[in-house]
Amino acid sequence: MKRDYEKLSGLEQKAGYRFKDKSLLFHAMIHSSYTNEHRMGRSGNNERLEFLGDAVLELSSSDYLYREYSDKPEGELTKFRASIVCEPTLARCARELGLGKYLFLGRGESAEGGRDRDSILSDALEALIGAIYLDGGFANAKEFVFRHVMNDLEHKKLFYDSKTILQEMIQGKIDGNLSYELTGEEGPDHAKVFHVKALIGDRTLGVGEGRTKKAAEQMAAYRAILSLKEKE
């Protein structure tokens, strides 16, 4: 157990929060596959902390957007918040923290690429938020959310809305219809990676990859937007 806590000290440094109760951090990083493999029982995994962290995240992100975007109506704020707390965006935040390497996974889940799976990473990030809330209160949890989730918002919004934004950018400016073409896929059925390119006619605007075709299209559109903006 002591070695497990020592392994997580690097995560504390990256998160910018030092736990008083190290067992909460340990608990936040335990995936259900690990508890199943070690016969720890359902309460041993991070799902209850994820449930709590999800609520803390929603309130913290709402607080931030309400204060920072005083000119936006409720409908726009709701859509903006949804783009920030969605699974792909949270997984991206988790990757920036290097969260995958700190997870306790079952051997099978780890071998199948679980440390880089969006659903596992986003759930673990929410569990971490829940653990910080229990250990240090709402103020510390909110500070973590502001620093690691509510950062670089324009890029996150651009990524989330990339397909719509790309369509609007090219409409009336570039001849031809926007389409997405699947160029390949790799890996076993439970851990596939799809490769897609965004096209105008035969011209490739951007390429992307993802765990789903939709995620790959989103990445292709995002990269196409960045490429077009550079040429403007």
N, C-alpha and C positions, 0 to 999 in steps of 0.2 A: 504493500500500500504506500509506503514512504517513497519508493521509487516512482510510483505512479504520480504522486504529488510533485516530485522533482521534475518529472517530464513536463508537467503543465506550467512550470514557472515561466517558461518562454512565452506562453500564451498570456499570462498575467502582464508581462512587460509590453507585449504588443497591444493588449486591450487597454493598458493604462489604468488598470485597477488591481489592487492587491487584496486578495480575499483574507478575511479573518478566519472564516470557516472553510478550509481547503476542500472539505468533503462536498460542498455545494458545487464547486468548480468541477471536481471529479465526476459528480453525478450528472452534470450538464453535458459531459462529453461521452456518456455511455449510451450507445445505440442498442436497440432491442435485440439485434443479432448477437451482441456480446452477452447480454443477460441470458438469452436462450441457450447459448453455448455453455455458459458457466452455471446454469440452473440457479439464477439469482432471483427469479420471480419478476413479475411485471413491474412492481414498484421500484425495481432497481434501475430501470432505464430512464432516459431523459424526457419522456413524453409528458409527464405532469409539469415539469419545469417549462417545457415548450408551450404548453397551454397558458401558463402564467405569463411567460415572456411575450407571447403574442398580444395579450391585452396591454401590457406595459408599452410595447412597441407602438401599438395603435394610438394610445393616449399621447405618448411622447412625440410621435410624428405629427399628430393633429395639432398639438401645442405649438410645435415649430412652424408648421405651415400657416397656422392662424396668425402668428405674430409676424412672420417674414413676408407674407403675401396678403397684406391688409386690403388690397384692391380687388382680390379675386372672390367671386361668389362661392357659395357652398358647393354647388355642382362641380365647379372646376377644381376646388380643393379636394373633393372626394376622389375625382379621377386622378389627380396628381398623387394623392396618398396611395392609391391602388397601384400606381406605377412604381412606387418606392418599396412597398411592403410585399410585392409579388415574389414568388419563388425564385425566378432567375436573377432578380436584382439582389435579393438577400444572399443568394449563393455567391454572387460576385463579391459582395461585401465580405462574406466568410472567406473567400479565396484571398482577398487582400490581407486578411489576418493570418493566413496560413492555417486555418482551422482544421483542414483535412488531416494533417499529420498528428494532431492532438487527439483525434477521435479514438475511442475504444470500440472496435468493431469485431464481429465474429470473423473467423479466418476465411470462411466462404465469401462473406460480404466484402471483406477487404480485397480478396483475390479477384473479385468481379468488378472492381473499380468503384467501390462505395465511397472512398475518400474524396472522389471528385464528382459525386452524384448530386445534382442540384437539390433534390428533395431532402437528402440527408444533411447537406451543408446548411440549407436554410432553416431546417428544424433545429439543428445544433446551435445556430446563431440565436434563435429565439430562446432556446433553453439557457444559453449563456446570459442573455438579458434577464431572464427570470431568476437565475442564480444571483446575479449582481443585485437585483431588487431585494431578494431575501437577505442577502449578506450586508448590504449597505444602504438600503432604502431607495425611494423613488428618485431622489436627486442624483445619486450616483448612476442609477440605471439610465436616467434621462441624459446625463452627460455622455455616457457611453454611446447611446443612440445618436445624439447630435454629432459626436466626433466620427463615428464609424459607419453610420447609415445615412444620415442627413447631409453628408458631404458630397460635393461634386454633383449637385442635383440636376443641373442642366444637361450634363452628359447622361445621367440615369434616365431622365425624361426622354431625351433624344433616342436612347437605346430602346426604351419601352415602346415608344410610338414610331419606331423607325420606318415601318412599312408605309404607314399613313403619311409621314413627313416626306419620304422619298417620292411617293406618288404626287404630292403637292408640289415638290421642288421641280419635277420634270414636266409637269402638265403645262402645255403651251410653249415649252422651251426646247424640248427635245422630241423629234419625230419618232413615232413608233410606240408600241404598247409595252408596258412593264410586265415582265413575267419572271417566274422563278423555276429553275431547272435543277432537279436532283442529279448530281454528277457522280455520286457514289455513296456507299455505306460500308461500315466495317464493324467488327466485333460481334459477339453473341447476341441473341435476341433480347436478353435482359439488360444489355449494356451497349446498345448500338450507338454509333456516332454517324450522323448523316452529314453529307457535304452538298452544298447548294450554291448556285450562282444566280445573281440578280442580273437580268438581261433587258436591254432595249433592242428588239430585233435580234441580231446576232452579236451585238456589242455587249461585252461583260462589264458591268458597272462595279460589282463587288462580289466577293466570295465569302462563304461562312460555313461554320460547322456547329453542330449541336446534338444534344441527346434525343431531340425530336426534330421532325422536318420543320415544324413551325419555328423552333428555336434557331435552327440553321438559317431559315429564311430571314429571321429577325437580324441575325448577325450579318448576313450578306447585305441587307438593306442598310444597316448601320455603317458598315464599311464603305458602301457606295456613297452615302451622305458625306462622310468625312472626305472621301476622294473628290467629290464634286465641290465641296466647300474650299478645298485647297486650291482648286483651279479657278475659283471666282476672283 
